[in-house]
Amino acid sequence: MIDRRSFGKVFGAGAAAASLAGLSGLASQPASAATAHGPGADARGTAPVRGTYTSLGALKQVDAGVLDIGYAESGPADGPVVILLHGWPYDIHSYVDVAPLLAAEGYRVIVPHLRGHGTTRFLSPRAFRNAQQSVVALDVIALMDALRIEKAVLAGYDWGSRTADIIAAVWPERCKALVSVTGYLITNRDANKQPLPPKAEWAWWYQYYFATERGRLGLEENRHDLARLVWEFNSPTWEFDDATFRRTAASFENPDYVAIVLHNYRWRLGLAKGDPRYDRLERRLAAGPMIAVPTITLDGGDDPFTPAGEGAAYRAKFSGRYAHRTLKGIGHNVPQEAPEAFAAAVVDVDSF
């Protein structure tokens, strides 16, 4: 296997060569300006990796649990596994530049579409279109079982962070190490009943919109425009183009997209019931279980949902070896906005 502490590889025609030692150095600088790429160059004066790729290649499908899961795979089949988990309103293209970086380092990289997105489908038309937090995590466990993956580095943001956090907390034997954007996101629905400061509530406007029938119709009829508005708010410095958005927006045509998105947010607010089969697991999650696996947490400095305090708000939830990095000039979609820093965090936490 390639030495993961060196990264002198070229990732394809026209792609920039970068050293992983350099990426790790950049990512480990607190609030490093190196992750806030200006047009065409980063702090090293070289072309940034961001935007190099437009595709993760042909997707694969596998029956896993209640789903037929669509996923991208790259890197050597016998490499150490990293599973990259996306959020909403995004899809696997958040990792379009991260995956080649990790594959070049010898990782087997798995990037699945979460339920309700892309080519992932329910196996039964009668299945409950459930999106409570526990079932999304169980989807990833089922995917690992289907692919005969015993243990993997898990990395994610938004829904992906929550899902990776749950697996790390409840099934640590399946999680070698963790990269979690915005830290500890396991949901306690009782705590969610408490109001936030008005500015924070305003940032979550779509959750309350989705609680209404008007919001359901709005998501159904305006899914692309709504998602683009959220992208622009979540990442105020990310100058994505139309083609980048369209590649992801195609995933919102999944027939279960609206049902899954609505149930996820309504469940979090206590406005929709989950599946009683998972009540015991949800009670365990509501108790806020500690995460003991090696962890790096990342915050986008310009993410409107990043808590103040350089990770202090959730530091106490991680009891294993731990590091935190805040990325200046980066918004909510960290892996797509700062792929070098995200990939470096994966490699670094694996070395823990």
N, C-alpha and C positions, 0 to 999 in steps of 0.2 A: 504494500500500500504506500501511496505517496506520503511523505512526511507532512503532517498537517500543520507544522509550524513554518513551512515555506509554501509560497504560492506563486512560483514563477512559471505559470502556465498561461497559455493563450486560449481563451475560451471559444474561439470560432472566428470566422472571417470578419475582420474589422473590429473585433472586440479588443478592449484595452487589456494589456497585461498588468497584473497587480500582484504585489506580494502580500500573503496573508499576514506575515509579521507586520507589514505596514498597516493592513486593515485592523489588526488587533490593537496596534498602537493608537490608531485613530479612534477606534471605538472605546478604548479605555480612558481617553482623555475626558474628564468631566465636562459636560456641556460643550463638546468639541465643535468648533466651527467647521471642522473638516467634514462633518456630515451634512452641512448646509451647503449643498453644491450650488455654485453660480452656474450660469449657462456655459456648458462646454468644459468646465474644469473644476477640479477639487483643490483642496489645500496643498496637494503635492504638485500641482501644476499639470496633472495628467487628466485625460478624459475620464469622467466618472463612469462607473458601470451602469448606473441608473439609465434605463431607456435603451440599453444595448439590444435586448431581446424583445420579441413580440409574441412568442409562442412557447409553450411548454411541451410541444410535440403532440403526437397522437395519444389520445387518452385510452386508458384501459378501463375495464368494468369487472367488478367482482361482487358476487352475492355475499353479503355480510349482515347477519342479523335480519332485520326487517327490510333491508335496503339492497338495491343493486347500486353500488357506489362507483361513481366515476372518479378516476384519479389519474394524475400524471406521475410518471416514474422516470428517474434519470440516475446516472451513476452506475457503478459496478454492482451486480446482483449480490455479491458476497461482501459488500462494504458495510460498515456500521450504519445503522438506519437512523435517519432523522425524518420526522413527520411534521410537516408545516401546515398550520391550520389558519384559515382565513376568517374574516369577520363579516359584518353587514354594514353597508350595502356594497359588498365586494365579492370577489371570488378567488379562484386559484391564481389568477394573473397578478395578484399582489406579490407572488413569489417568482415572477417570470425572470428576474435577474438574480435573485438569491439562489435558486435551484442550480443554475450552472456553476456558480461559485463553489457550492458545496460538492456537487458532483465531480468537479475538477480536483477536489481534495480527497476523493476516494469514497465519499459517502453514497449510500443508496438513499435517494431522496424521494419521499412519497408526499404528494400534495393532493389531498382529496377534496372534492366538492362536498360541503356539508349538506345535510338533508334540506330539500327544497331549492337547491341551487344546481345549475349546470346540468350534467348528465346523470346525476344521482336521482334514483326513482324508488318509490316504495314498491315492494314485491306484490303487495295485495292492494287492490283498489279500495278495500274496506278498512284498511288500517287507519287508526287514529292518527291524524296529522298533528302529532305532538311535538312540541319544541321546548319542553321544560329542560333545564340545564343538565339533569342527570342523563336523559336519553341521548343527548348529543355526545356526551362523553362515552356512553355505552356504544354508540355507533363506531367510535374510533377504536375501542377495545375489540369490537366485532371485526373491524377491518384488519387489525393486527392479527387476530386469530385466523381470519380467512387467508391472509398472506403468510402465515406461519412466522410472524415476527414476535419473538418473546419480549424484547425490550428495545426501546428506542429513545433517542433524544426528542423531546416534544417542544415545539416552538410555535407561538401564535400571538395574535393581537385581537382585541375586541371579543367576539364570540369564541375565537380560537384561543385566546388567553384563558378565558373562563373554562373552556373544555380541557385544556392542558393542565390548568391548576387542579381541576377535579381529579384527573387521572393521577397526577403526582401526589395528591393528598390521600386518595382512597386506595389506589392500586400502585404504590411506589415500586413494587417489583416489576412493573411494566414500563417504568419511566427512569431511564438512566440519568437524565439531567433535564433541566427546564429553562427555556427562555420565555419570559412572560412580559409582554408590553402592558404597562399600567399596573403591573404587579399582581396583587391578589384580588380576583374578581368573582370569587364564589359568592353566590347570591343568598342572602337571608331575607326572605319575603316580609317577615315582621319588621325588620329594620327598614325595609323599603317603604313602609307606611309613614315614616317620619319625613317631614318636608326638608328640602335642601334650601340653601340660600337662593333667593330669586334668580340670580344670574345663572346658577347651575341648573335650576329648574327650566329656565328658558332654553338652555342648550339641549335639553331633552325633549323639546316640543313634540317631536314625532312620536314619542312613546304615548303621549296623551292623545294625540291625533288618532293613533291606531286603536285606541280604546273605544272609539266611536264607530258607528256604522258609516258615517261620512268619511272617516279615515280609511275604512276598508275599501270603500268605493274609490277613494282617491289613490290608494296604493294600487288597486286593480287597473285603474284607467291611466294613471300618471307615473307608473313605476320607474321609468327612466328619468323623467324630469325631477322627480322627488329624490332619487338616488344621487343625481348630479348635484342638486342643491346641498345635500348632506356632504358629499365629497368636498365641495367648495368651502363649506363652513368648517368641516373637520380638519382641513389641511390648507390653511390660508396662504401658505407660501409655495404650495405644489402647483406648478404650471403644467398640468397634464393636458394633452391634446385630445381632440375628438376621437381619434382612432383608439387611443388608450382606453377611453371611457367605453366606447362601443364594444371592445373586446370583452370587457367584464359585463356590460349590460346584457349581452346575449344570454348570460346565465340566469337572468331574471325572468326569462320566458319559461322556465321550469313550471309545469302545471301545478305544483304544490307550493310555489314560491310565496304567494300571498297568504295562504293558510299557515305556513310555517312561520313567516315573519310576524303575523298578527298574534299567533299563539305564544310565541316566545316573549313578546313584550307584554301582552296581557297577563300571561302567567306570572311574570316577574312582579307585576303590580297587584297580584292577588285577584285579578279580574277574570281569570280562566282557570279551570281545574286541570290538574295533571292526571297521570295514570296512577291509580291507587297502588299498583304493584311496586311503585318506586317511592312510596311514602317514607319507608324506613330509611332509604338512602338519602332522600331529601332532608329528613330530620338530622341526619348526620352532617350533611353539608351546611345546613342552617346553623349548626353549632360552631362553624368556622374552624375546621380541622387544620392543624399545622401542616406545613410542607417541609419535609426533611431532605428531599433530594437536592443535589447541587443546583443552584439557581442563579441566573443573571436576570435582573429586571431592567427593562428599558422604558424610558419616558420620552415622548416627543415634546420638546420644549414649547412648541406652538400648538399642541393638541389641546383643544378646549376642555377635554375631560381629564387631563393630567392633574392629579392633586398636588397642592403645594407641598414643599418640604423635601425635595430631592429624594423621594421614595420613603420618607419617614412615616407616612400615613399607613403603610402596610409592612414595614420592615419586620415587625414583631411576629408576623405570620410565617416567616421562613427560619427554620432552626438549623439547617445544614449550611454547608459552605455557600457563601453568598457574595454577589457584587451587584452594584447598581450603576447604571449609566443614563445620563440625561443628554439628549441629542438636540442641540440648538438648531433652530430653523427648520425643524421637522414636525409634521403634524401627526394625525391619527394613524394613517396607513404606513407605519414605520417601515415594513420590509420593502415596499415599492418606492418609498421616498428616500430611503437610506439603505440600499441593499448591502453595501459593503459592511456597514456597522452591524446590521442584523446577522449576516453570515459570520462575521468575526465573533459575535456573541455566542453563536452556536458552537463554533470550534473551540472557543475559550472555555465555555462551560463543560464541554465534553472532556477537556483536559483536566478539569477539577477532579 
